[in-house]
Amino acid sequence: MFKELDPILHSQLRLAVMSLLIGVKEAEFTFIREKTGSTAGNLSVQISKLKEAGYVDVIKQFKDNYPQTICKITPVGIAAFETYVKALQTYLPK
């Protein structure tokens, strides 16, 4: 009856990151931090977990001599998010 929920996406902050990225495809670390209200350290750890799962790519570069981190959702991440949402819908009454 109830489908299993992806433990990677079931974390509130990781789910928030994926929800942001599903709409914009990619975003700067600072944008994600501001939108989620997370600390830089916690967000960094959670993005690393998403990267290890193959759900996001992390691009580190320099912009105007300042480090810039871009997070980009992968096709695997999009599929995982869609599966998660469908599984979550099985928990809602019909």
mmCIF file of the C-alpha atoms, coordinates in Angstrom:
data_MODEL
# 
_entry.id   MODEL 
# 
loop_
_atom_site.group_PDB 
_atom_site.id 
_atom_site.type_symbol 
_atom_site.label_atom_id 
_atom_site.label_alt_id 
_atom_site.label_comp_id 
_atom_site.label_asym_id 
_atom_site.label_entity_id 
_atom_site.label_seq_id 
_atom_site.pdbx_PDB_ins_code 
_atom_site.Cartn_x 
_atom_site.Cartn_y 
_atom_site.Cartn_z 
_atom_site.occupancy 
_atom_site.B_iso_or_equiv 
_atom_site.pdbx_formal_charge 
_atom_site.auth_seq_id 
_atom_site.auth_comp_id 
_atom_site.auth_asym_id 
_atom_site.auth_atom_id 
_atom_site.pdbx_PDB_model_num 
ATOM 1  C CA . MET A 1 1  ? 0.000  0.000  0.000   1.00 0.00 ? 1  MET A CA 1 
ATOM 2  C CA . PHE A 1 2  ? 2.668  2.547  1.038   1.00 0.00 ? 2  PHE A CA 1 
ATOM 3  C CA . LYS A 1 3  ? 5.730  2.851  -1.157  1.00 0.00 ? 3  LYS A CA 1 
ATOM 4  C CA . GLU A 1 4  ? 9.167  3.159  0.390   1.00 0.00 ? 4  GLU A CA 1 
ATOM 5  C CA . LEU A 1 5  ? 10.536 6.704  0.482   1.00 0.00 ? 5  LEU A CA 1 
ATOM 6  C CA . ASP A 1 6  ? 14.071 7.431  -0.712  1.00 0.00 ? 6  ASP A CA 1 
ATOM 7  C CA . PRO A 1 7  ? 16.111 8.055  2.478   1.00 0.00 ? 7  PRO A CA 1 
ATOM 8  C CA . ILE A 1 8  ? 18.419 10.443 0.616   1.00 0.00 ? 8  ILE A CA 1 
ATOM 9  C CA . LEU A 1 9  ? 15.500 12.700 -0.290  1.00 0.00 ? 9  LEU A CA 1 
ATOM 10 C CA . HIS A 1 10 ? 13.595 12.219 2.959   1.00 0.00 ? 10 HIS A CA 1 
ATOM 11 C CA . SER A 1 11 ? 15.848 14.677 4.790   1.00 0.00 ? 11 SER A CA 1 
ATOM 12 C CA . GLN A 1 12 ? 14.153 18.079 5.038   1.00 0.00 ? 12 GLN A CA 1 
ATOM 13 C CA . LEU A 1 13 ? 17.138 20.095 3.811   1.00 0.00 ? 13 LEU A CA 1 
ATOM 14 C CA . ARG A 1 14 ? 18.052 17.686 0.986   1.00 0.00 ? 14 ARG A CA 1 
ATOM 15 C CA . LEU A 1 15 ? 14.421 17.678 -0.142  1.00 0.00 ? 15 LEU A CA 1 
ATOM 16 C CA . ALA A 1 16 ? 14.396 21.490 -0.062  1.00 0.00 ? 16 ALA A CA 1 
ATOM 17 C CA . VAL A 1 17 ? 17.570 21.624 -2.183  1.00 0.00 ? 17 VAL A CA 1 
ATOM 18 C CA . MET A 1 18 ? 16.131 19.195 -4.715  1.00 0.00 ? 18 MET A CA 1 
ATOM 19 C CA . SER A 1 19 ? 12.820 21.088 -4.797  1.00 0.00 ? 19 SER A CA 1 
ATOM 20 C CA . LEU A 1 20 ? 14.683 24.292 -5.627  1.00 0.00 ? 20 LEU A CA 1 
ATOM 21 C CA . LEU A 1 21 ? 16.854 22.654 -8.263  1.00 0.00 ? 21 LEU A CA 1 
ATOM 22 C CA . ILE A 1 22 ? 13.963 20.835 -9.950  1.00 0.00 ? 22 ILE A CA 1 
ATOM 23 C CA . GLY A 1 23 ? 12.558 24.255 -10.867 1.00 0.00 ? 23 GLY A CA 1 
ATOM 24 C CA . VAL A 1 24 ? 15.737 26.090 -11.857 1.00 0.00 ? 24 VAL A CA 1 
ATOM 25 C CA . LYS A 1 25 ? 17.989 23.170 -12.954 1.00 0.00 ? 25 LYS A CA 1 
ATOM 26 C CA . GLU A 1 26 ? 21.064 24.856 -11.412 1.00 0.00 ? 26 GLU A CA 1 
ATOM 27 C CA . ALA A 1 27 ? 21.785 27.432 -8.727  1.00 0.00 ? 27 ALA A CA 1 
ATOM 28 C CA . GLU A 1 28 ? 24.640 29.030 -6.842  1.00 0.00 ? 28 GLU A CA 1 
ATOM 29 C CA . PHE A 1 29 ? 25.405 27.726 -3.369  1.00 0.00 ? 29 PHE A CA 1 
ATOM 30 C CA . THR A 1 30 ? 24.654 31.145 -1.838  1.00 0.00 ? 30 THR A CA 1 
ATOM 31 C CA . PHE A 1 31 ? 21.216 31.236 -3.485  1.00 0.00 ? 31 PHE A CA 1 
ATOM 32 C CA . ILE A 1 32 ? 20.372 27.785 -2.105  1.00 0.00 ? 32 ILE A CA 1 
ATOM 33 C CA . ARG A 1 33 ? 21.668 28.764 1.351   1.00 0.00 ? 33 ARG A CA 1 
ATOM 34 C CA . GLU A 1 34 ? 19.513 31.899 1.399   1.00 0.00 ? 34 GLU A CA 1 
ATOM 35 C CA . LYS A 1 35 ? 16.375 30.126 0.158   1.00 0.00 ? 35 LYS A CA 1 
ATOM 36 C CA . THR A 1 36 ? 16.690 27.225 2.618   1.00 0.00 ? 36 THR A CA 1 
ATOM 37 C CA . GLY A 1 37 ? 17.831 29.301 5.608   1.00 0.00 ? 37 GLY A CA 1 
ATOM 38 C CA . SER A 1 38 ? 20.552 26.744 6.226   1.00 0.00 ? 38 SER A CA 1 
ATOM 39 C CA . THR A 1 39 ? 24.040 27.291 7.527   1.00 0.00 ? 39 THR A CA 1 
ATOM 40 C CA . ALA A 1 40 ? 26.842 26.979 4.983   1.00 0.00 ? 40 ALA A CA 1 
ATOM 41 C CA . GLY A 1 41 ? 28.349 23.999 6.819   1.00 0.00 ? 41 GLY A CA 1 
ATOM 42 C CA . ASN A 1 42 ? 25.135 21.984 7.037   1.00 0.00 ? 42 ASN A CA 1 
ATOM 43 C CA . LEU A 1 43 ? 24.204 22.788 3.445   1.00 0.00 ? 43 LEU A CA 1 
ATOM 44 C CA . SER A 1 44 ? 27.648 21.719 2.257   1.00 0.00 ? 44 SER A CA 1 
ATOM 45 C CA . VAL A 1 45 ? 27.290 18.338 3.987   1.00 0.00 ? 45 VAL A CA 1 
ATOM 46 C CA . GLN A 1 46 ? 23.810 17.769 2.545   1.00 0.00 ? 46 GLN A CA 1 
ATOM 47 C CA . ILE A 1 47 ? 24.868 18.746 -0.978  1.00 0.00 ? 47 ILE A CA 1 
ATOM 48 C CA . SER A 1 48 ? 27.784 16.310 -0.683  1.00 0.00 ? 48 SER A CA 1 
ATOM 49 C CA . LYS A 1 49 ? 25.318 13.526 0.135   1.00 0.00 ? 49 LYS A CA 1 
ATOM 50 C CA . LEU A 1 50 ? 23.205 14.446 -2.891  1.00 0.00 ? 50 LEU A CA 1 
ATOM 51 C CA . LYS A 1 51 ? 26.333 14.468 -5.038  1.00 0.00 ? 51 LYS A CA 1 
ATOM 52 C CA . GLU A 1 52 ? 27.433 11.035 -3.746  1.00 0.00 ? 52 GLU A CA 1 
ATOM 53 C CA . ALA A 1 53 ? 24.001 9.687  -4.676  1.00 0.00 ? 53 ALA A CA 1 
ATOM 54 C CA . GLY A 1 54 ? 24.406 11.111 -8.188  1.00 0.00 ? 54 GLY A CA 1 
ATOM 55 C CA . TYR A 1 55 ? 21.459 13.474 -7.771  1.00 0.00 ? 55 TYR A CA 1 
ATOM 56 C CA . VAL A 1 56 ? 23.425 16.695 -8.250  1.00 0.00 ? 56 VAL A CA 1 
ATOM 57 C CA . ASP A 1 57 ? 26.643 17.817 -9.894  1.00 0.00 ? 57 ASP A CA 1 
ATOM 58 C CA . VAL A 1 58 ? 28.761 20.380 -8.098  1.00 0.00 ? 58 VAL A CA 1 
ATOM 59 C CA . ILE A 1 59 ? 30.828 22.788 -10.183 1.00 0.00 ? 59 ILE A CA 1 
ATOM 60 C CA . LYS A 1 60 ? 33.474 24.844 -8.405  1.00 0.00 ? 60 LYS A CA 1 
ATOM 61 C CA . GLN A 1 61 ? 34.871 27.807 -10.298 1.00 0.00 ? 61 GLN A CA 1 
ATOM 62 C CA . PHE A 1 62 ? 35.957 31.408 -9.875  1.00 0.00 ? 62 PHE A CA 1 
ATOM 63 C CA . LYS A 1 63 ? 33.882 34.455 -10.770 1.00 0.00 ? 63 LYS A CA 1 
ATOM 64 C CA . ASP A 1 64 ? 35.570 37.857 -10.470 1.00 0.00 ? 64 ASP A CA 1 
ATOM 65 C CA . ASN A 1 65 ? 38.375 36.294 -8.400  1.00 0.00 ? 65 ASN A CA 1 
ATOM 66 C CA . TYR A 1 66 ? 35.888 34.840 -5.891  1.00 0.00 ? 66 TYR A CA 1 
ATOM 67 C CA . PRO A 1 67 ? 35.121 31.138 -5.503  1.00 0.00 ? 67 PRO A CA 1 
ATOM 68 C CA . GLN A 1 68 ? 31.728 30.125 -6.815  1.00 0.00 ? 68 GLN A CA 1 
ATOM 69 C CA . THR A 1 69 ? 29.921 26.825 -6.308  1.00 0.00 ? 69 THR A CA 1 
ATOM 70 C CA . ILE A 1 70 ? 27.131 25.862 -8.681  1.00 0.00 ? 70 ILE A CA 1 
ATOM 71 C CA . CYS A 1 71 ? 24.788 22.947 -7.971  1.00 0.00 ? 71 CYS A CA 1 
ATOM 72 C CA . LYS A 1 72 ? 23.076 21.342 -10.931 1.00 0.00 ? 72 LYS A CA 1 
ATOM 73 C CA . ILE A 1 73 ? 20.422 18.636 -10.807 1.00 0.00 ? 73 ILE A CA 1 
ATOM 74 C CA . THR A 1 74 ? 21.224 15.512 -12.834 1.00 0.00 ? 74 THR A CA 1 
ATOM 75 C CA . PRO A 1 75 ? 18.838 13.348 -14.858 1.00 0.00 ? 75 PRO A CA 1 
ATOM 76 C CA . VAL A 1 76 ? 19.219 10.723 -12.101 1.00 0.00 ? 76 VAL A CA 1 
ATOM 77 C CA . GLY A 1 77 ? 18.240 13.382 -9.559  1.00 0.00 ? 77 GLY A CA 1 
ATOM 78 C CA . ILE A 1 78 ? 15.185 14.410 -11.567 1.00 0.00 ? 78 ILE A CA 1 
ATOM 79 C CA . ALA A 1 79 ? 14.036 10.782 -11.823 1.00 0.00 ? 79 ALA A CA 1 
ATOM 80 C CA . ALA A 1 80 ? 14.650 10.195 -8.098  1.00 0.00 ? 80 ALA A CA 1 
ATOM 81 C CA . PHE A 1 81 ? 12.680 13.332 -7.181  1.00 0.00 ? 81 PHE A CA 1 
ATOM 82 C CA . GLU A 1 82 ? 9.751  12.344 -9.401  1.00 0.00 ? 82 GLU A CA 1 
ATOM 83 C CA . THR A 1 83 ? 9.744  8.825  -7.929  1.00 0.00 ? 83 THR A CA 1 
ATOM 84 C CA . TYR A 1 84 ? 9.863  10.271 -4.413  1.00 0.00 ? 84 TYR A CA 1 
ATOM 85 C CA . VAL A 1 85 ? 6.879  12.545 -5.088  1.00 0.00 ? 85 VAL A CA 1 
ATOM 86 C CA . LYS A 1 86 ? 4.868  9.637  -6.540  1.00 0.00 ? 86 LYS A CA 1 
ATOM 87 C CA . ALA A 1 87 ? 5.739  7.458  -3.539  1.00 0.00 ? 87 ALA A CA 1 
ATOM 88 C CA . LEU A 1 88 ? 4.741  10.251 -1.154  1.00 0.00 ? 88 LEU A CA 1 
ATOM 89 C CA . GLN A 1 89 ? 1.375  10.531 -2.888  1.00 0.00 ? 89 GLN A CA 1 
ATOM 90 C CA . THR A 1 90 ? 0.583  6.952  -1.823  1.00 0.00 ? 90 THR A CA 1 
ATOM 91 C CA . TYR A 1 91 ? 0.514  8.250  1.776   1.00 0.00 ? 91 TYR A CA 1 
ATOM 92 C CA . LEU A 1 92 ? -2.264 10.747 1.013   1.00 0.00 ? 92 LEU A CA 1 
ATOM 93 C CA . PRO A 1 93 ? -5.912 9.757  1.293   1.00 0.00 ? 93 PRO A CA 1 
ATOM 94 C CA . LYS A 1 94 ? -7.791 9.407  -1.964  1.00 0.00 ? 94 LYS A CA 1 
# 
